[in-house]
């Protein structure tokens, strides 16, 4: 088997090939078929294995390279990730020549709360269960939300049922029950949302899948959760009359989530 030669990877985009490993690339080209990203904080990551599983599954679904090549790429990526500082890397499968790439980015400032556009944006995605193909479309949704003074927007079905946010899963509390959209709805399988659900069940809390409209979230503690920011309670609904609830549960859950990162594999 050909061994990859692993150079030092610098900030920016790197392309991968079996013989050369990761090498600096120019501007990204080609439509994204798959993408996955996570927070690296001083060499620690939350549930990197689940991110790997999601990426590999998505690449298989998109007709990507064989599993052996994907695993080799993943090993080179984890070796290349910095062990100090805060980073937000993204692995990619591009439609052009099925190219595998790593985009190494410093992590942006992390939020502890989030303002959400209350209008409810009808879901514009083409492939909602796979991260990558619709990233540009979702960026436009967030741009529209920012015009309303918000940082995020909720995506809804044609009948108004809440799905998720443009870059995060949506969870909310109904009394002592942790709620999330019904599994048959077209939502991305969120890694952080899965971690939160597992902890809730482990600690004896009830978890329920429910279909709710944006208006049904009025006065409830609502969280947006993703791999970058972790848990962010909704602190304001912009462009509507919805009320927020005090984030009574969020601080303790945020502390838990911020402390479960595991070290990256040794090189």
N, C-alpha and C positions, 0 to 999 in steps of 0.2 A: 504494500500500500504506500502511495506517495505521501510523505510527511509534509505538513504545512510548515513554512518558514514564517515565524511570527515576528514582524517588526514592531517597533514602538508605534502605537496608534495615537495620533494627535487629534485634537478637537476638530470636528467636521465630519465629512462623509468619507467612508472607506468602502471599497468594493472588495469582494472576497472571491478567491478561486482556489481550487484544491492544491495546486502546486505552490502558489505564492502566499496564501493566507490573505490577510487584510492589507490593502495598499491604498494610499490616498487617492481619492477620485475627484473629478471636477464637479460641476453642478449636477444635481440629481436629474436623471432623465427617465422617461418611461412611467406609465401609470402604475400606481401601487396596487398589487394584488393582496398583500398581507403586510401588516405592521404590528409591532408590539413594543411597549415601552414600560419602564419601571424606574423607581427612585433608587439611586445608590448613594448611601450616606456613610462616608468613611469605611467603604468596603463591605457594607452590610445591606441586604435586600430582604424585603418581605416576600416569602413564597416564590422564589425564583423558579422552582420546579414547576409550579402551576403556570407561570408565564411561558416556560419552555413547552409544556404540553399543549397550551393553546396555540402557540406559534406553529408547532409541528403539525398539529391537526389542521390548522388553517391552510398551511402550505400544501398538505396532501389534498385538501378539498379544492384548492386552486390549481391542481395539476403541476405542482412545483417539483424540484429536484428529488431524487430518491432519499430515503430516510438516512442512509449512511452518510451522504454528503451534508444533509441538514445537521446531523449530530456533530460532524467535524466542524462545520461553520459555528455551531453553538459553542463548542469548546474553545475555539479561537476567540470568539467574542468575549466569553467570560474571562479568559486569560488577559484580554486587552483592557478590560474595564479598570479604571483607576481605583486604588485602594484608599485614597484620601480625598477629602472634599465631597461636595454634593453634586451629583450628576443625574441627568435624565436621558439615558441612551435609548435609541430606537433601532430595532432590527427590522429589516425590510426585505420583501420579495417583490422585485419590479417585473412588470409584464415584459419589458424588453429583454429578450434572451434569458428570462428567468434568473436575473441577476440577484444575488444575495448581497446585502449591504448593511453596514453599521453606521448610524448617525450618532456621533458622540457630542452631547450638548451639556453645558452646565445647567443645573437645575434652576428654574426661575424662582423668585420668591414664593414661599409656601404660604397658603392662606389658612386661616383658622375659622373663617366664616365665608358665606357667599351670598351675593345678591342675585336673584333669579328673575328673569322676565316672566311675568305671570300670564302672558297671552296664551301660551300653549301653541307651539309650532307643529303643524302637521308634519309627520316624519317624512323627510325627503330622501332617505337612504335607499340605495339599490340593493345592497348586501348588508342588512342590519346585523346579522349574527357573526360577521367577520370584520375585524378592524383592518382598515387600510384603504379599500376602494372609495370610501365616502369621506375621507378626511378633509378634502378641499370643500366639499359641500357643507360639512359641519362647521368648518371655519367661517363660512358665510353666515350660517345661523348665529354663531357667537358674535359676529360683527354686527348683525342686526340687533341682537340683544344689547350690545354695548351702546348702541344709539339710544336705548331706553335707560341707560345708567346701570345696566346689569352686567354681570360677569358670565352668566350662564343662561341657557334657555331649556325648558322642558319640551321634549318631543312627545307628541300624542298621536293616537290612531285617528282615522277619519271620523270616528264616533266620539273622539275626545278623551279616550282612556290614556292615562299617563304610561309612558314606556320607560324613558330614561332622560338624562340630560345630554347635551351635545358631546361632553367628554367625561361623563360620570354616570354611575348607577344611582338610582333614586331609592332611598329607604325612608320610611316614616313610622311613627309610633301612634297606635290607636290604643289608648290606655297602657296596659303593660305588654302589648303585643307588638313585636317588630314586624312590619309589613313591607312587602315588595311586590312588584308587578307579577301577574300570573305567568307561569313558565311557558304557556303556549303562545304568549305574545312575542313579537320579533324584537328581542333585546340581546345585546352583547353579553356573553358570559363573563361577568366582571370578577376578577381575581380578588379584589379587596372586598367586594360584596359577599363573596363566598366565605372569606375569613370571618367577617362580621357575623354571618349566619351561623357558622360553626361554633363560634364562641357563645352566641345566644342560646343555642341548643345545649351546649355543654354546661351552661350555668342554669339550665332549667327554665329559660324564658320561652314563651310561645312565639313561633315564627309562622306567619300566614301569608299566602299569596292572594292578593286582592286586586280587583279592577276598580280604579278610582279616577275621577276627573281632576283637573287642576283645582277646581272649586272645592272638591272634597278634602283637599289638604289644608283648607282654611283653619287657622288656629291650632294646627298640629306641629309637633317637633319633626321637622323634615331634614334629612341628611342627603348631601351629595357625596359619594365616596368614589375614589379612584386611587390608582397606584402612586400618583404624584403627591396629591395633597392629603391623602388619607381620608379622614372624616371631616367634612365641613357642614355644620348646621346652616340652614337657610336663615339669614339674618334680616332679609328684606325681600318682599315681592314687589317688583317694579312694574309700573304700567297697569296696575289693577288694584282691587280693594281687599285682597287677601291679607289676613293677619298672620303674623308669626307667633310661635309659642316660645317661651323661654327654653334655651338649650340646656335642660337640666341633666340629661344623660350624656351629652356629647363630651364634656371634659374628661370624664373617667374613661370612656371608651377611646378617646384620642390618646390618652396616656398609655393605655394598654397597647394600642396599635403601633405607636411609635417605638415600643420597646420589644417588639417581636422579630425584628430584623435578624437574619442569620448571615454569618460571614460568607463571602464569595468563596467558591472552591479554590484550593491552593493551585498555583500555576504548576 
